[in-house]
């Protein structure tokens, strides 16, 4: 995907008289916890309307090798940041947390520039007396569920309370529940959106 930057941004970068300052910003999102916003700076910074707390953070270079390992990046923040330290302790190392790294220029803090953002998952973290270390990467594709969903000949996956009458279900009638069977979907006139496969029924298959 091509990197798209505003024209004014490009002009500022090549202007030798423009005193640009680059900052690393981090969004750390642990499930069931408040998202933490920090910036590698000596004072707080507001970026795209969001306040980022000043912290001492460092982002390492991408670690790539020829052994087939998943490329990773090491993010570290000072252990003196009690909020992050307590979050890591409380969430068993913040494993699986979503982490967004953002490289920003102090001249362009009003609007976010997606081309300068990257999303990662925290694979593992550790800490010592001075630093908290996060190893960022992508989930191991060998651990991904394949296929991504269950296939059935009898019960529709959209019959659950959180999916019934939503976009994939497509039902807009007066009924408030669904058994998930094809017969129920047919009675509601919504059989074209039934989410399973009758052809998988052993009694109707021939090999």
Residue pairs with C-beta under 8 A, 6 or more apart in sequence:
3 115
4 115
5 113
5 115
5 116
6 108
6 113
8 108
9 105
9 107
9 108
9 113
12 18
12 20
12 105
12 107
12 108
13 20
13 105
18 107
20 105
20 106
20 107
21 105
21 106
22 103
22 104
22 105
22 106
23 39
23 40
23 41
23 45
23 103
23 104
23 105
23 106
24 39
24 40
24 57
24 58
24 59
24 101
24 102
24 103
25 37
25 38
25 39
25 40
25 45
25 47
25 52
25 101
25 102
25 103
25 104
26 36
26 37
26 38
26 39
26 57
26 75
26 77
26 99
26 100
26 101
26 102
27 35
27 36
27 37
27 98
27 99
27 100
27 102
28 35
28 36
28 37
28 38
28 84
28 87
28 94
28 97
28 98
28 99
28 122
29 35
29 36
29 97
29 98
29 99
29 100
30 87
30 91
30 94
30 97
31 96
31 97
33 87
33 90
33 91
36 53
36 83
36 84
36 87
37 50
37 51
37 52
37 53
38 52
38 53
38 54
38 55
38 57
38 77
38 81
38 84
39 45
39 47
39 52
39 53
39 54
39 55
39 57
40 55
40 56
40 57
40 58
40 59
41 52
41 54
41 55
42 54
43 54
44 51
44 52
44 53
44 54
45 51
45 52
45 54
45 104
45 106
45 109
46 52
46 109
47 102
47 104
47 109
47 112
48 109
48 110
48 111
48 112
53 83
55 77
55 78
55 81
55 84
56 77
56 78
56 80
57 75
57 76
57 77
57 78
58 75
58 76
58 77
59 73
59 74
59 75
59 101
60 73
60 74
60 75
60 76
61 73
62 71
62 72
62 73
63 71
63 72
63 73
63 74
64 71
70 123
70 137
70 138
70 140
71 137
71 138
72 123
72 135
72 136
72 137
73 101
73 120
73 135
73 136
73 137
74 133
74 134
74 135
74 136
75 99
75 101
75 133
75 134
75 136
76 131
76 132
76 133
76 134
77 84
77 131
77 132
77 134
78 130
78 131
78 132
79 85
79 127
79 128
79 129
79 130
79 131
79 132
81 132
84 132
85 127
85 132
87 94
88 94
88 125
88 127
88 132
91 97
93 124
93 125
93 126
94 122
94 125
94 134
95 122
95 123
95 124
95 125
96 121
96 122
97 121
97 122
98 119
98 120
98 121
98 122
99 119
99 120
99 121
99 122
99 134
99 136
100 117
100 118
100 119
100 120
101 117
101 118
101 120
101 136
102 112
102 116
102 117
102 118
103 116
103 117
104 113
104 116
120 136
120 137
120 138
121 136
121 137
121 138
121 139
122 134
122 135
122 136
123 135
123 136
123 137
124 134
124 135
125 132
125 133
125 134
125 135
126 132
126 133
127 133
149 157
150 157
151 196
151 197
151 200
152 196
152 197
152 200
153 196
153 197
153 198
153 199
153 200
153 201
153 204
154 180
154 181
154 182
154 196
154 201
155 180
155 181
155 196
156 169
156 178
156 180
156 181
156 182
156 185
156 194
156 195
156 196
157 163
157 180
157 195
157 196
158 164
158 166
158 168
158 169
158 178
158 180
158 193
158 195
159 169
159 178
159 179
159 180
159 184
163 169
164 171
164 177
164 178
165 171
165 172
168 193
168 195
169 178
169 190
169 193
169 195
170 190
170 192
170 193
171 178
171 185
171 188
171 190
171 193
173 188
173 189
173 190
175 188
178 184
178 185
178 188
182 191
182 194
182 196
182 198
185 191
185 193
185 194
186 194
198 204
199 205
